[in-house]
């Protein structure tokens, strides 16, 4: 089982910069979660393919399918709750 977390940001987003280390720290507690950073100013095709129009945006993928998307206003706890939910459903 693998969960991929894509973190979309831009260099000039102050919220993104304060949130990113918190998300990375939380993700470090889950061996099944891969953290991937996407700089929207450099990786515009990736942003377009994933229809990301605002930052910060987090997209959770499980088995290469988008499971949940968080954009602009969300907490680390909300993301963690979804990771727990996906992990628990996969354990069944």
C-alpha positions as protocol buffer text, in pm:
chain_id: "A"
residue {
  index: 1
  type: UNK
  ca { x: 0 y: 0 z: 0 }
}
residue {
  index: 2
  type: UNK
  ca { x: 132 y: 340 z: -86 }
}
residue {
  index: 3
  type: UNK
  ca { x: 0 y: 688 z: -45 }
}
residue {
  index: 4
  type: UNK
  ca { x: 150 y: 977 z: -237 }
}
residue {
  index: 5
  type: UNK
  ca { x: 106 y: 1329 z: -104 }
}
residue {
  index: 6
  type: UNK
  ca { x: 167 y: 1605 z: -359 }
}
residue {
  index: 7
  type: UNK
  ca { x: 231 y: 1943 z: -201 }
}
residue {
  index: 8
  type: UNK
  ca { x: 181 y: 2231 z: -448 }
}
residue {
  index: 9
  type: UNK
  ca { x: 334 y: 2566 z: -362 }
}
residue {
  index: 10
  type: UNK
  ca { x: 502 y: 2876 z: -499 }
}
residue {
  index: 11
  type: UNK
  ca { x: 818 y: 3048 z: -373 }
}
residue {
  index: 12
  type: UNK
  ca { x: 629 y: 3366 z: -280 }
}
residue {
  index: 13
  type: UNK
  ca { x: 354 y: 3200 z: -73 }
}
residue {
  index: 14
  type: UNK
  ca { x: 423 y: 3265 z: 296 }
}
residue {
  index: 15
  type: UNK
  ca { x: 146 y: 3029 z: 411 }
}
residue {
  index: 16
  type: UNK
  ca { x: 297 y: 2753 z: 197 }
}
residue {
  index: 17
  type: UNK
  ca { x: 639 y: 2802 z: 353 }
}
residue {
  index: 18
  type: UNK
  ca { x: 510 y: 2786 z: 710 }
}
residue {
  index: 19
  type: UNK
  ca { x: 284 y: 2486 z: 638 }
}
residue {
  index: 20
  type: UNK
  ca { x: 528 y: 2271 z: 441 }
}
residue {
  index: 21
  type: UNK
  ca { x: 762 y: 2175 z: 732 }
}
residue {
  index: 22
  type: UNK
  ca { x: 461 y: 2084 z: 946 }
}
residue {
  index: 23
  type: UNK
  ca { x: 321 y: 1858 z: 675 }
}
residue {
  index: 24
  type: UNK
  ca { x: 662 y: 1699 z: 615 }
}
residue {
  index: 25
  type: UNK
  ca { x: 705 y: 1634 z: 987 }
}
residue {
  index: 26
  type: UNK
  ca { x: 361 y: 1472 z: 1005 }
}
residue {
  index: 27
  type: UNK
  ca { x: 425 y: 1260 z: 694 }
}
residue {
  index: 28
  type: UNK
  ca { x: 755 y: 1136 z: 841 }
}
residue {
  index: 29
  type: UNK
  ca { x: 547 y: 932 z: 1088 }
}
residue {
  index: 30
  type: UNK
  ca { x: 397 y: 724 z: 806 }
}
residue {
  index: 31
  type: UNK
  ca { x: 627 y: 486 z: 619 }
}
residue {
  index: 32
  type: UNK
  ca { x: 361 y: 426 z: 353 }
}
residue {
  index: 33
  type: UNK
  ca { x: 335 y: 796 z: 260 }
}
residue {
  index: 34
  type: UNK
  ca { x: 561 y: 955 z: 0 }
}
residue {
  index: 35
  type: UNK
  ca { x: 591 y: 1336 z: 17 }
}
residue {
  index: 36
  type: UNK
  ca { x: 637 y: 1510 z: -321 }
}
residue {
  index: 37
  type: UNK
  ca { x: 692 y: 1885 z: -348 }
}
residue {
  index: 38
  type: UNK
  ca { x: 572 y: 2065 z: -662 }
}
residue {
  index: 39
  type: UNK
  ca { x: 686 y: 2422 z: -729 }
}
residue {
  index: 40
  type: UNK
  ca { x: 403 y: 2565 z: -937 }
}
residue {
  index: 41
  type: UNK
  ca { x: 630 y: 2825 z: -1097 }
}
residue {
  index: 42
  type: UNK
  ca { x: 863 y: 2555 z: -1235 }
}
residue {
  index: 43
  type: UNK
  ca { x: 627 y: 2261 z: -1286 }
}
residue {
  index: 44
  type: UNK
  ca { x: 334 y: 2426 z: -1465 }
}
residue {
  index: 45
  type: UNK
  ca { x: 247 y: 2113 z: -1668 }
}
residue {
  index: 46
  type: UNK
  ca { x: 214 y: 1909 z: -1346 }
}
residue {
  index: 47
  type: UNK
  ca { x: -10 y: 2179 z: -1198 }
}
residue {
  index: 48
  type: UNK
  ca { x: -222 y: 2183 z: -1513 }
}
residue {
  index: 49
  type: UNK
  ca { x: -255 y: 1805 z: -1526 }
}
residue {
  index: 50
  type: UNK
  ca { x: -375 y: 1809 z: -1165 }
}
residue {
  index: 51
  type: UNK
  ca { x: -593 y: 2119 z: -1209 }
}
residue {
  index: 52
  type: UNK
  ca { x: -418 y: 2313 z: -933 }
}
residue {
  index: 53
  type: UNK
  ca { x: -512 y: 2680 z: -947 }
}
residue {
  index: 54
  type: UNK
  ca { x: -448 y: 2791 z: -587 }
}
residue {
  index: 55
  type: UNK
  ca { x: -173 y: 2732 z: -333 }
}
residue {
  index: 56
  type: UNK
  ca { x: -113 y: 2569 z: -100 }
}
residue {
  index: 57
  type: UNK
  ca { x: -279 y: 2260 z: -239 }
}
residue {
  index: 58
  type: UNK
  ca { x: -230 y: 1904 z: -121 }
}
residue {
  index: 59
  type: UNK
  ca { x: -352 y: 1607 z: -319 }
}
residue {
  index: 60
  type: UNK
  ca { x: -354 y: 1257 z: -170 }
}
residue {
  index: 61
  type: UNK
  ca { x: -319 y: 967 z: -412 }
}
residue {
  index: 62
  type: UNK
  ca { x: -374 y: 604 z: -325 }
}
residue {
  index: 63
  type: UNK
  ca { x: -297 y: 336 z: -583 }
}
residue {
  index: 64
  type: UNK
  ca { x: -248 y: 615 z: -840 }
}
residue {
  index: 65
  type: UNK
  ca { x: -598 y: 755 z: -786 }
}
residue {
  index: 66
  type: UNK
  ca { x: -676 y: 1093 z: -635 }
}
residue {
  index: 67
  type: UNK
  ca { x: -847 y: 1031 z: -302 }
}
residue {
  index: 68
  type: UNK
  ca { x: -864 y: 1375 z: -142 }
}
residue {
  index: 69
  type: UNK
  ca { x: -771 y: 1735 z: -225 }
}
residue {
  index: 70
  type: UNK
  ca { x: -705 y: 2020 z: 18 }
}
residue {
  index: 71
  type: UNK
  ca { x: -667 y: 2375 z: -110 }
}
residue {
  index: 72
  type: UNK
  ca { x: -597 y: 2713 z: 49 }
}
residue {
  index: 73
  type: UNK
  ca { x: -759 y: 2677 z: 392 }
}
residue {
  index: 74
  type: UNK
  ca { x: -692 y: 2348 z: 572 }
}
residue {
  index: 75
  type: UNK
  ca { x: -502 y: 2216 z: 871 }
}
residue {
  index: 76
  type: UNK
  ca { x: -234 y: 1953 z: 909 }
}
residue {
  index: 77
  type: UNK
  ca { x: -477 y: 1761 z: 1128 }
}
residue {
  index: 78
  type: UNK
  ca { x: -729 y: 1738 z: 843 }
}
residue {
  index: 79
  type: UNK
  ca { x: -463 y: 1593 z: 615 }
}
residue {
  index: 80
  type: UNK
  ca { x: -349 y: 1352 z: 887 }
}
residue {
  index: 81
  type: UNK
  ca { x: -706 y: 1234 z: 946 }
}
residue {
  index: 82
  type: UNK
  ca { x: -739 y: 1146 z: 577 }
}
residue {
  index: 83
  type: UNK
  ca { x: -406 y: 961 z: 578 }
}
residue {
  index: 84
  type: UNK
  ca { x: -527 y: 762 z: 879 }
}
residue {
  index: 85
  type: UNK
  ca { x: -855 y: 690 z: 705 }
}
residue {
  index: 86
  type: UNK
  ca { x: -685 y: 567 z: 388 }
}
residue {
  index: 87
  type: UNK
  ca { x: -439 y: 357 z: 590 }
}
residue {
  index: 88
  type: UNK
  ca { x: -714 y: 198 z: 797 }
}
residue {
  index: 89
  type: UNK
  ca { x: -928 y: 113 z: 492 }
}
residue {
  index: 90
  type: UNK
  ca { x: -628 y: -42 z: 318 }
}
residue {
  index: 91
  type: UNK
  ca { x: -554 y: -263 z: 619 }
}
residue {
  index: 92
  type: UNK
  ca { x: -888 y: -441 z: 580 }
}
